[in-house]
């Protein structure tokens, strides 16, 4: 049996999605699969995040004689075990993983004026206590030095 590594088309119309599969070359495009080896999503906005491959399994199938299709050979060259775009792929996946902030946080509402004097009164009462504590400490230092 001749095994090919090729893509199986999924998705809906105008929204394609492909799985990279090991298949018998005589089976139809969307036919029976021996093993699924990854996916390719051409609609992904980040070009380098479009492909996810199981590199170890692809290496196994190639070592036992499976032949990749033309498009899959390009994907393996870029994103396979020793791919040329692996660093770019990691960076693209990080960018996709971050939460997007579509709208800025709403500004805080101003506090009503009735509450502001109460809030100001409390710090004023704390400030004289702090000053008296430092005055008491200064007085004890003067007494100790004499």
DSSP file (Angstrom, degrees, kcal/mol; ACC not computed):
  #  RESIDUE AA STRUCTURE BP1 BP2  ACC     N-H-->O    O-->H-N    N-H-->O    O-->H-N    TCO  KAPPA ALPHA  PHI   PSI    X-CA   Y-CA   Z-CA
    1    1 A X              0   0    0      0, 0.0     2,-0.6     0, 0.0    23,-0.0   0.000 360.0 360.0 360.0 129.2    0.0    0.0    0.0
    2    2 A X        -     0   0    0     64,-0.0    23,-2.5     2,-0.0     2,-0.4  -0.783 360.0-153.9 -90.3 123.6    1.4    3.4   -1.0
    3    3 A X  E     -A   24   0A   0     -2,-0.6    64,-2.1    21,-0.2     2,-0.4  -0.825  10.2-170.5-102.9 135.2    0.9    6.0    1.8
    4    4 A X  E     -Ab  23  67A   0     19,-3.1    19,-3.0    -2,-0.4     2,-0.7  -0.936  20.4-139.0-119.8 145.1    0.7    9.7    1.0
    5    5 A X  E     +Ab  22  68A   0     62,-2.0    64,-2.5    -2,-0.4     2,-0.3  -0.924  49.8 140.6-100.5 111.7    0.7   12.6    3.5
    6    6 A X  E     -A   21   0A   0     15,-2.4    15,-3.3    -2,-0.7     2,-0.3  -0.839  50.0 -85.6-145.5 178.5   -2.0   14.9    2.2
    7    7 A X  E     -A   20   0A   0     -2,-0.3     2,-0.5    13,-0.2    13,-0.2  -0.728  23.4-153.6-100.3 141.9   -4.8   17.3    3.2
    8    8 A X  E     -A   19   0A   0     11,-2.8    11,-2.3    -2,-0.3     2,-0.4  -0.950  24.6-127.7-109.6 126.7   -8.4   16.3    3.9
    9    9 A X  E     +A   18   0A   0     -2,-0.5     9,-0.2     9,-0.2     2,-0.2  -0.599  38.3 157.2 -84.9 131.4  -10.8   19.2    3.3
   10   10 A X  E     +A   17   0A   0      7,-3.7     7,-1.4    -2,-0.4     2,-0.1  -0.616  28.2  69.3-128.8-169.6  -13.3   20.1    6.0
   11   11 A X  E    S-A   16   0A   0      5,-0.2     5,-0.2    -2,-0.2     2,-0.2  -0.346  77.8 -71.5  91.0-172.1  -15.3   23.2    6.9
   12   12 A X  E >   -A   15   0A   0      3,-1.2     3,-1.8     1,-0.1     2,-0.1  -0.522  65.7 -59.3-113.8-177.5  -18.1   24.9    5.1
   13   13 A X  T 3  S+     0   0    0      1,-0.3    -1,-0.1    -2,-0.2    -2,-0.0  -0.438 124.6   8.5 -67.8 137.9  -18.3   26.9    1.8
   14   14 A X  T 3  S+     0   0    0     -2,-0.1    -1,-0.3    -3,-0.1    -3,-0.0   0.579 121.1  76.6  65.6  13.7  -16.1   30.0    1.8
   15   15 A X  E <   -A   12   0A   0     -3,-1.8    -3,-1.2    -5,-0.1    -1,-0.0  -0.494  69.0-174.7-146.5  70.5  -14.6   28.8    5.1
   16   16 A X  E     +A   11   0A   0     -5,-0.2    27,-0.4    -7,-0.0     2,-0.3  -0.295   8.3 178.8 -73.1 154.8  -12.1   26.0    4.3
   17   17 A X  E     -A   10   0A   0     -7,-1.4    -7,-3.7    24,-0.1     2,-0.4  -0.956   9.8-159.6-151.3 135.9  -10.2   24.0    6.9
   18   18 A X  E     -AC   9  40A   0     22,-2.7    22,-2.9    -2,-0.3     2,-0.4  -0.929   9.5-151.8-124.8 144.5   -7.8   21.1    6.2
   19   19 A X  E     -AC   8  39A   0    -11,-2.3   -11,-2.8    -2,-0.4     2,-0.6  -0.940  20.5-133.2-108.2 136.3   -6.4   18.2    8.2
   20   20 A X  E     +AC   7  38A   0     18,-1.7    17,-3.5    -2,-0.4    18,-0.9  -0.807  41.1 172.7 -88.1 121.1   -3.0   16.9    7.4
   21   21 A X  E     -AC   6  36A   0    -15,-3.3   -15,-2.4    -2,-0.6     2,-0.6  -0.907  41.1-123.9-133.8 153.6   -3.4   13.1    7.2
   22   22 A X  E     +AC   5  35A   0     13,-3.2    12,-2.6    -2,-0.3    13,-1.4  -0.903  49.1 165.8 -92.9 121.4   -1.6    9.9    6.3
   23   23 A X  E     -A    4   0A   0    -19,-3.0   -19,-3.1    -2,-0.6     2,-0.3  -0.918  45.9 -97.5-136.6 157.5   -3.8    8.2    3.7
   24   24 A X  E >   -A    3   0A   0      8,-0.4     3,-1.6    -2,-0.3   -21,-0.2  -0.619  37.6-130.6 -69.3 135.1   -3.7    5.4    1.1
   25   25 A X  T 3  S+     0   0    0    -23,-2.5    -1,-0.1    -2,-0.3   -22,-0.1   0.715 104.7  58.9 -67.8 -17.6   -3.1    7.2   -2.1
   26   26 A X  T 3  S+     0   0    0    -24,-0.3    -1,-0.3     2,-0.0     2,-0.1   0.613  87.0  95.0 -83.8 -12.2   -6.0    5.3   -3.8
   27   27 A X  S <  S-     0   0    0     -3,-1.6    -4,-0.0     1,-0.1     6,-0.0  -0.435  86.1 -98.1 -78.3 154.6   -8.5    6.7   -1.3
   28   28 A X    >   -     0   0    0     -2,-0.1     3,-2.0     1,-0.1    -1,-0.1  -0.172  40.0 -97.1 -66.9 167.3  -10.6    9.8   -2.2
   29   29 A X  T 3  S+     0   0    0      1,-0.3    -1,-0.1   -21,-0.1    -2,-0.1   0.881 125.4  29.5 -54.0 -45.5   -9.6   13.2   -0.9
   30   30 A X  T 3  S+     0   0    0    -22,-0.1    -1,-0.3     3,-0.0     3,-0.1   0.045 104.6 112.8-103.5  25.9  -12.0   13.1    2.0
   31   31 A X  S <  S-     0   0    0     -3,-2.0    -4,-0.0     1,-0.2     2,-0.0   0.204  74.2 -30.7 -83.6-156.6  -11.9    9.4    2.4
   32   32 A X        -     0   0    0      1,-0.1    -8,-0.4     2,-0.0     2,-0.4  -0.309  59.4-148.3 -66.3 139.3  -10.6    7.0    5.0
   33   33 A X        -     0   0    0      1,-0.2   -10,-0.2   -10,-0.1     3,-0.1  -0.857  16.8-161.4-111.5 140.3   -7.6    8.2    7.0
   34   34 A X  S    S-     0   0    0    -12,-2.6     2,-0.3    -2,-0.4   -11,-0.2   0.903  81.3 -13.1 -80.3 -49.3   -4.8    6.1    8.5
   35   35 A X  E     -C   22   0A   0    -13,-1.4   -13,-3.2     0, 0.0     2,-0.5  -0.978  61.5-127.7-155.5 140.5   -3.7    8.8   10.9
   36   36 A X  E     +C   21   0A   0     -2,-0.3   -15,-0.3   -15,-0.2     3,-0.1  -0.785  23.9 179.6 -90.1 131.0   -4.3   12.5   11.4
   37   37 A X  E     -     0   0A   0    -17,-3.5    17,-2.9    -2,-0.5     2,-0.3   0.395  54.2 -53.7-115.5  -0.4   -1.0   14.4   11.7
   38   38 A X  E     -CD  20  53A   0    -18,-0.9   -18,-1.7    15,-0.2     2,-0.3  -0.975  54.3 -96.1 156.6-166.7   -2.1   18.0   12.1
   39   39 A X  E     -CD  19  52A   0     13,-2.4    13,-2.2    -2,-0.3     2,-0.4  -0.959  10.9-152.6-145.1 163.7   -4.2   20.8   10.7
   40   40 A X  E     -CD  18  51A   0    -22,-2.9   -22,-2.7    -2,-0.3     2,-0.6  -0.975   7.6-172.2-139.9 121.7   -4.0   23.8    8.4
   41   41 A X    >   -     0   0    0      9,-2.6     3,-1.5    -2,-0.4   -24,-0.1  -0.884   2.9-174.9-117.1  97.4   -6.4   26.7    8.7
   42   42 A X  T 3  S+     0   0    0     -2,-0.6    -1,-0.1     1,-0.3   -25,-0.1   0.629  80.3  63.7 -69.8 -11.0   -6.0   29.2    5.8
   43   43 A X  T 3  S+     0   0    0    -27,-0.4    -1,-0.3     7,-0.1     2,-0.2   0.465  72.1 117.6 -91.4  -1.6   -8.5   31.7    7.3
   44   44 A X    <   -     0   0    0     -3,-1.5     6,-0.1     1,-0.1     5,-0.1  -0.457  64.9-138.4 -66.6 133.9   -6.4   32.3   10.4
   45   45 A X  S    S+     0   0    0     -2,-0.2     2,-0.7     1,-0.1    -1,-0.1   0.817  89.5  69.8 -67.6 -29.4   -5.3   36.0   10.5
   46   46 A X  S >  S-     0   0    0      1,-0.2     3,-1.3     3,-0.1     4,-0.2  -0.808  74.5-154.4 -90.3 114.4   -1.8   35.2   11.7
   47   47 A X  G >  S+     0   0    0     -2,-0.7     3,-1.2     1,-0.3     4,-0.2   0.882  91.8  48.2 -57.4 -43.5    0.0   33.6    8.7
   48   48 A X  G 3  S+     0   0    0      1,-0.2     3,-0.3    40,-0.1    -1,-0.3   0.567 106.5  58.0 -79.2  -6.7    2.5   31.6   10.9
   49   49 A X  G <  S+     0   0    0     -3,-1.3    -1,-0.2     1,-0.2    -2,-0.2   0.309  79.8  91.9-100.3   8.7   -0.2   30.3   13.2
   50   50 A X  S <  S+     0   0    0     -3,-1.2    -9,-2.6    -4,-0.2     2,-0.4   0.714  80.0  59.2 -75.0 -20.9   -2.2   28.6   10.5
   51   51 A X  E     +D   40   0A   0     -3,-0.3     2,-0.4   -11,-0.2   -11,-0.2  -0.890  50.9 178.6-119.2 139.0   -0.4   25.3   10.8
   52   52 A X  E     +D   39   0A   0    -13,-2.2   -13,-2.4    -2,-0.4     2,-0.3  -0.968  16.8 179.2-134.8 121.3   -0.1   22.8   13.6
   53   53 A X  E     -D   38   0A   0     -2,-0.4     2,-1.1    26,-0.3   -15,-0.2  -0.914  35.4-131.3-124.8 147.8    1.8   19.6   12.9
   54   54 A X     >  -     0   0    0    -17,-2.9     4,-2.2    -2,-0.3     3,-0.4  -0.797  30.8-173.0 -91.5  91.6    2.7   16.5   15.0
   55   55 A X  H  > S+     0   0    0     -2,-1.1     4,-2.5     1,-0.2    26,-0.2   0.855  76.1  54.3 -60.9 -40.0    6.4   16.5   13.9
   56   56 A X  H  > S+     0   0    0      1,-0.2     4,-1.7     2,-0.2    -1,-0.2   0.894 111.3  45.3 -64.6 -38.4    7.3   13.2   15.5
   57   57 A X  H  > S+     0   0    0     -3,-0.4     4,-2.4     2,-0.2    -1,-0.2   0.867 111.5  52.1 -73.4 -35.6    4.5   11.3   13.7
   58   58 A X  H  X S+     0   0    0     -4,-2.2     4,-2.4     2,-0.2     5,-0.2   0.920 109.1  50.8 -64.9 -42.0    5.3   13.0   10.4
   59   59 A X  H  X S+     0   0    0     -4,-2.5     4,-2.1     1,-0.2    -2,-0.2   0.891 109.5  51.9 -60.5 -39.2    8.9   12.0   10.7
   60   60 A X  H  X S+     0   0    0     -4,-1.7     4,-1.4     2,-0.2    -2,-0.2   0.949 110.5  46.4 -61.9 -49.2    7.8    8.4   11.4
   61   61 A X  H  <>S+     0   0    0     -4,-2.4     5,-2.7     1,-0.2     4,-0.2   0.884 112.9  49.2 -65.1 -37.5    5.6    8.2    8.3
   62   62 A X  H ><5S+     0   0    0     -4,-2.4     3,-1.2     1,-0.2    -1,-0.2   0.880 107.7  55.8 -67.4 -35.9    8.3    9.7    6.1
   63   63 A X  H 3<5S+     0   0    0     -4,-2.1    -1,-0.2     1,-0.3    -2,-0.2   0.793 106.9  49.7 -67.5 -26.9   10.9    7.2    7.5
   64   64 A X  T 3<5S-     0   0    0     -4,-1.4    -1,-0.3    -3,-0.2    -2,-0.2   0.358 131.6 -89.3 -95.1   7.0    8.6    4.3    6.5
   65   65 A X  T < 5S+     0   0    0     -3,-1.2    -3,-0.2     1,-0.3   -62,-0.2   0.528  70.8 151.4 109.0   6.8    8.2    5.6    3.0
   66   66 A X      < -     0   0    0     -5,-2.7     2,-0.5    -6,-0.2    -1,-0.3  -0.487  35.6-142.0 -71.6 141.6    5.2    7.9    3.0
   67   67 A X  E     -b    4   0A   0    -64,-2.1   -62,-2.0    -2,-0.2     2,-0.2  -0.910  10.1-137.6-107.0 124.5    5.3   10.6    0.3
   68   68 A X  E     -b    5   0A   0     -2,-0.5   -62,-0.2   -64,-0.2   -46,-0.0  -0.503  21.8-114.8 -77.1 149.7    4.0   14.1    1.2
   69   69 A X     >  -     0   0    0    -64,-2.5     4,-2.4    -2,-0.2     5,-0.2  -0.235  37.5 -97.2 -69.9 171.9    1.9   16.0   -1.4
   70   70 A X  H  > S+     0   0    0      1,-0.2     4,-1.6     2,-0.2     5,-0.1   0.938 123.6  43.3 -60.7 -49.6    3.4   19.3   -2.8
   71   71 A X  H  > S+     0   0    0      1,-0.2     4,-1.9     2,-0.2    -1,-0.2   0.905 115.0  49.3 -65.1 -41.9    1.6   21.6   -0.4
   72   72 A X  H  > S+     0   0    0      1,-0.2     4,-2.6     2,-0.2    -1,-0.2   0.856 105.9  57.9 -67.0 -34.1    2.2   19.4    2.6
   73   73 A X  H  X S+     0   0    0     -4,-2.4     4,-2.1     2,-0.2    -1,-0.2   0.896 106.9  48.3 -62.3 -38.7    5.9   19.2    1.7
   74   74 A X  H  X S+     0   0    0     -4,-1.6     4,-2.0     2,-0.2    -2,-0.2   0.915 111.9  49.1 -65.9 -42.7    6.1   23.0    1.9
   75   75 A X  H  X S+     0   0    0     -4,-1.9     4,-3.2     1,-0.2    -2,-0.2   0.888 111.4  49.4 -64.4 -38.9    4.3   23.0    5.3
   76   76 A X  H  X S+     0   0    0     -4,-2.6     4,-1.9     1,-0.2    -1,-0.2   0.892 109.5  52.3 -66.9 -39.0    6.7   20.3    6.6
   77   77 A X  H  < S+     0   0    0     -4,-2.1     7,-1.2    -5,-0.2    -2,-0.2   0.886 119.2  35.4 -63.3 -38.5    9.7   22.3    5.4
   78   78 A X  H  < S+     0   0    0     -4,-2.0     7,-2.4     5,-0.3    -2,-0.2   0.903 136.3  17.0 -81.8 -43.1    8.4   25.4    7.2
   79   79 A X  H  < S+     0   0    0     -4,-3.2   -26,-0.3    -5,-0.2    -3,-0.2   0.214  98.7 104.7-122.0  13.6    6.8   24.0   10.4
   80   80 A X  S >< S-     0   0    0     -4,-1.9     3,-1.3    -5,-0.2   -25,-0.1   0.165  93.8 -62.1 -78.0-158.5    8.2   20.4   10.7
   81   81 A X  T 3  S+     0   0    0      1,-0.3    -4,-0.1   -26,-0.2   -25,-0.1   0.925 138.6  21.1 -57.5 -51.4   10.9   19.2   13.1
   82   82 A X  T 3  S+     0   0    0     -6,-0.2    -1,-0.3     3,-0.0    -2,-0.1  -0.309  95.5 166.3-111.1  46.9   13.7   21.4   11.8
   83   83 A X    <   -     0   0    0     -3,-1.3     3,-0.5     1,-0.1    -5,-0.3  -0.150  42.2-134.6 -67.9 157.8   11.4   24.0   10.2
   84   84 A X  S    S+     0   0    0     -7,-1.2    -6,-0.2     1,-0.2    -5,-0.1   0.623 101.6  44.7 -85.7 -14.5   12.5   27.4    9.0
   85   85 A X  S  > S+     0   0    0     -7,-2.4     4,-1.9    -8,-0.1    -1,-0.2   0.049  72.7 114.4-118.8  24.9    9.5   29.3   10.6
   86   86 A X  H  > S+     0   0    0     -3,-0.5     4,-2.1     2,-0.2     5,-0.2   0.894  79.2  48.1 -67.6 -39.6    9.3   27.8   14.1
   87   87 A X  H  > S+     0   0    0      1,-0.2     4,-2.2     2,-0.2    -1,-0.2   0.918 112.7  48.8 -66.5 -41.8   10.2   30.9   16.0
   88   88 A X  H  > S+     0   0    0      1,-0.2     4,-2.3     2,-0.2    -1,-0.2   0.859 109.3  54.0 -64.0 -34.5    7.8   33.0   14.0
   89   89 A X  H  X S+     0   0    0     -4,-1.9     4,-2.3     2,-0.2    -2,-0.2   0.915 108.0  48.7 -66.8 -42.7    5.1   30.4   14.6
   90   90 A X  H  X S+     0   0    0     -4,-2.1     4,-1.9     1,-0.2    -2,-0.2   0.919 112.6  48.5 -62.6 -43.0    5.6   30.6   18.4
   91   91 A X  H  X S+     0   0    0     -4,-2.2     4,-2.1     1,-0.2    -2,-0.2   0.900 111.4  49.8 -64.0 -40.4    5.4   34.4   18.3
   92   92 A X  H  X S+     0   0    0     -4,-2.3     4,-2.1     1,-0.2    -1,-0.2   0.887 109.1  51.6 -66.7 -38.5    2.3   34.3   16.2
   93   93 A X  H  X S+     0   0    0     -4,-2.3     4,-1.6     2,-0.2    -1,-0.2   0.869 109.1  51.3 -66.4 -35.7    0.6   31.8   18.6
   94   94 A X  H  X S+     0   0    0     -4,-1.9     4,-1.1     2,-0.2    -2,-0.2   0.918 109.0  50.5 -65.0 -43.1    1.5   34.1   21.5
   95   95 A X  H  < S+     0   0    0     -4,-2.1     3,-0.4     1,-0.2    -2,-0.2   0.893 112.0  47.4 -62.9 -38.2   -0.1   37.1   19.8
   96   96 A X  H  < S+     0   0    0     -4,-2.1    -1,-0.2     1,-0.2    -2,-0.2   0.819 107.7  57.4 -71.1 -29.2   -3.3   35.1   19.1
   97   97 A X  H  < S+     0   0    0     -4,-1.6    -1,-0.2    -5,-0.2    -2,-0.2   0.716  86.1  95.3 -75.6 -20.6   -3.4   33.9   22.7
   98   98 A X  S  < S-     0   0    0     -4,-1.1     2,-0.4    -3,-0.4    -3,-0.0  -0.434  84.2-111.4 -72.6 145.8   -3.5   37.4   24.2
   99   99 A X        -     0   0    0     -2,-0.1     2,-0.3     1,-0.0    -1,-0.1  -0.611  30.9-131.6 -77.1 130.8   -6.9   38.8   25.0
  100  100 A X        -     0   0    0     -2,-0.4     2,-0.8    -4,-0.1    -1,-0.0  -0.648   6.9-143.1 -84.9 139.7   -7.8   41.7   22.7
  101  101 A X        +     0   0    0     -2,-0.3     3,-0.1     1,-0.2    -1,-0.0  -0.869  23.0 174.3-103.7 101.5   -9.0   44.9   24.3
  102  102 A X        +     0   0    0     -2,-0.8     2,-0.4     1,-0.1    -1,-0.2   0.848  67.8  27.8 -77.9 -35.0  -11.6   46.2   21.9
  103  103 A X  S    S-     0   0    0      3,-0.0    -1,-0.1     0, 0.0     3,-0.1  -0.956  85.8-112.6-127.4 146.7  -12.8   49.1   24.1
  104  104 A X        -     0   0    0     -2,-0.4     3,-0.1     1,-0.1     2,-0.1  -0.331  47.1 -86.5 -71.8 160.5  -11.0   51.1   26.7
  105  105 A X        -     0   0    0      1,-0.1    -1,-0.1    -4,-0.0     2,-0.1  -0.383  52.1-101.9 -64.5 142.9  -12.0   50.8   30.4
  106  106 A X        -     0   0    0      1,-0.1    -1,-0.1    -3,-0.1     3,-0.1  -0.401  40.6-106.1 -67.7 143.9  -14.8   53.2   31.3
  107  107 A X        -     0   0    0      1,-0.1     2,-0.2    -3,-0.1    -1,-0.1  -0.365  40.4 -99.1 -68.7 150.2  -13.6   56.3   33.2
  108  108 A X        -     0   0    0      1,-0.1     2,-0.2    -3,-0.1    -1,-0.1  -0.461  38.5-114.7 -71.3 140.1  -14.4   56.4   36.9
  109  109 A X        -     0   0    0     -2,-0.2    -1,-0.1     1,-0.1     2,-0.1  -0.491  34.7-104.9 -73.4 142.0  -17.5   58.4   37.8
  110  110 A X        -     0   0    0     -2,-0.2     2,-0.1     1,-0.1    -1,-0.1  -0.393  38.6-110.7 -66.9 146.0  -16.8   61.5   39.9
  111  111 A X        -     0   0    0      1,-0.1    -1,-0.1    -2,-0.1     5,-0.0  -0.444  36.6 -98.3 -75.3 148.8  -17.8   61.2   43.6
  112  112 A X    >>  -     0   0    0      1,-0.1     4,-0.9    -2,-0.1     3,-0.8  -0.349  28.3-122.9 -64.5 149.8  -20.7   63.2   44.9
  113  113 A X  H 3> S+     0   0    0      1,-0.2     4,-0.9     2,-0.2    -1,-0.1   0.757 106.3  67.0 -68.0 -24.9  -19.8   66.4   46.7
  114  114 A X  H 3> S+     0   0    0      1,-0.2     4,-0.5     2,-0.2    -1,-0.2   0.841 102.8  46.1 -65.8 -32.1  -21.6   65.3   49.9
  115  115 A X  H <> S+     0   0    0     -3,-0.8     4,-2.0     1,-0.2    -1,-0.2   0.757  97.5  72.9 -82.6 -24.5  -19.1   62.5   50.5
  116  116 A X  H  X S+     0   0    0     -4,-0.9     4,-2.3     1,-0.2     5,-0.2   0.894  92.9  51.6 -62.5 -43.6  -16.0   64.6   49.8
  117  117 A X  H  X S+     0   0    0     -4,-0.9     4,-2.1     1,-0.2    -1,-0.2   0.887 110.4  50.3 -62.6 -35.2  -16.0   66.7   53.0
  118  118 A X  H  X S+     0   0    0     -4,-0.5     4,-1.5     1,-0.2    -1,-0.2   0.913 110.9  48.6 -66.6 -40.2  -16.3   63.5   55.1
  119  119 A X  H  X S+     0   0    0     -4,-2.0     4,-1.0     1,-0.2    -2,-0.2   0.870 113.7  47.0 -67.2 -35.4  -13.4   62.0   53.3
  120  120 A X  H  X S+     0   0    0     -4,-2.3     4,-1.5     1,-0.2    -1,-0.2   0.824 106.1  59.1 -74.6 -30.5  -11.3   65.1   53.8
  121  121 A X  H  X S+     0   0    0     -4,-2.1     4,-1.8    -5,-0.2    -1,-0.2   0.876 100.3  56.2 -67.2 -36.9  -12.3   65.4   57.5
  122  122 A X  H  X S+     0   0    0     -4,-1.5     4,-1.4     1,-0.2    -1,-0.2   0.933 107.3  46.2 -65.8 -46.2  -10.8   62.0   58.3
  123  123 A X  H  X S+     0   0    0     -4,-1.0     4,-2.2     1,-0.2    -1,-0.2   0.868 109.8  55.8 -65.7 -32.3   -7.3   62.7   57.0
  124  124 A X  H  X S+     0   0    0     -4,-1.5     4,-1.4     1,-0.2    -1,-0.2   0.905 106.5  49.8 -64.6 -38.9   -7.2   66.1   58.8
  125  125 A X  H  X S+     0   0    0     -4,-1.8     4,-0.8     1,-0.2    -1,-0.2   0.812 111.9  49.3 -69.7 -27.4   -7.9   64.4   62.1
  126  126 A X  H  X S+     0   0    0     -4,-1.4     4,-1.9    -5,-0.2    -2,-0.2   0.846 102.9  61.5 -78.5 -32.9   -5.1   61.9   61.4
  127  127 A X  H  X S+     0   0    0     -4,-2.2     4,-2.3     1,-0.2     5,-0.2   0.918 101.3  49.6 -63.1 -45.6   -2.6   64.6   60.5
  128  128 A X  H  X S+     0   0    0     -4,-1.4     4,-2.7     1,-0.2    -1,-0.2   0.878 108.8  54.4 -63.2 -33.5   -2.5   66.4   63.8
  129  129 A X  H  X S+     0   0    0     -4,-0.8     4,-1.9     1,-0.2    -1,-0.2   0.920 109.0  48.1 -62.9 -41.5   -2.1   63.1   65.6
  130  130 A X  H  X S+     0   0    0     -4,-1.9     4,-1.8     1,-0.2    -2,-0.2   0.888 112.3  49.3 -65.8 -38.0    1.0   62.4   63.4
  131  131 A X  H  X S+     0   0    0     -4,-2.3     4,-2.5     1,-0.2    -2,-0.2   0.894 110.2  50.0 -69.1 -38.9    2.3   65.9   64.2
  132  132 A X  H  X S+     0   0    0     -4,-2.7     4,-2.7     1,-0.2    -1,-0.2   0.865 108.1  54.2 -67.8 -33.4    1.8   65.5   67.9
  133  133 A X  H  X S+     0   0    0     -4,-1.9     4,-2.0    -5,-0.2    -1,-0.2   0.918 111.4  43.9 -67.0 -40.7    3.6   62.2   67.8
  134  134 A X  H  X S+     0   0    0     -4,-1.8     4,-2.2     2,-0.2    -2,-0.2   0.868 113.2  52.1 -71.7 -34.3    6.6   63.7   66.1
  135  135 A X  H  X S+     0   0    0     -4,-2.5     4,-2.3     2,-0.2    -2,-0.2   0.909 110.0  49.1 -65.1 -41.4    6.5   66.7   68.5
  136  136 A X  H  X S+     0   0    0     -4,-2.7     4,-2.2     2,-0.2    -2,-0.2   0.899 111.1  49.7 -63.6 -40.7    6.5   64.4   71.5
  137  137 A X  H  X S+     0   0    0     -4,-2.0     4,-1.8     2,-0.2    -1,-0.2   0.896 111.6  48.7 -65.6 -39.3    9.4   62.4   70.0
  138  138 A X  H  X S+     0   0    0     -4,-2.2     4,-2.1     2,-0.2    -2,-0.2   0.886 110.4  51.5 -67.4 -38.3   11.3   65.7   69.5
  139  139 A X  H  X S+     0   0    0     -4,-2.3     4,-2.1     1,-0.2    -2,-0.2   0.899 109.6  48.6 -66.0 -40.5   10.6   66.8   73.0
  140  140 A X  H  X S+     0   0    0     -4,-2.2     4,-2.0     1,-0.2    -1,-0.2   0.861 110.3  52.0 -69.4 -33.7   11.8   63.6   74.5
  141  141 A X  H  X S+     0   0    0     -4,-1.8     4,-2.0     2,-0.2    -2,-0.2   0.896 110.1  48.7 -66.8 -39.4   15.0   63.8   72.5
  142  142 A X  H  X S+     0   0    0     -4,-2.1     4,-1.4     1,-0.2    -2,-0.2   0.901 112.3  48.5 -65.6 -39.6   15.6   67.4   73.7
  143  143 A X  H  < S+     0   0    0     -4,-2.1    -1,-0.2     1,-0.2    -2,-0.2   0.889 111.5  49.7 -68.1 -37.2   15.0   66.3   77.3
  144  144 A X  H  < S+     0   0    0     -4,-2.0    -1,-0.2     1,-0.2    -2,-0.2   0.854 109.0  52.0 -70.0 -34.4   17.4   63.3   76.9
  145  145 A X  H  <        0   0    0     -4,-2.0    -1,-0.2     1,-0.3    -2,-0.2   0.794 360.0 360.0 -74.4 -27.1   20.2   65.5   75.4
  146  146 A X     <        0   0    0     -4,-1.4    -1,-0.3    -5,-0.1    -2,-0.2   0.486 360.0 360.0 -79.3 360.0   20.0   68.0   78.3
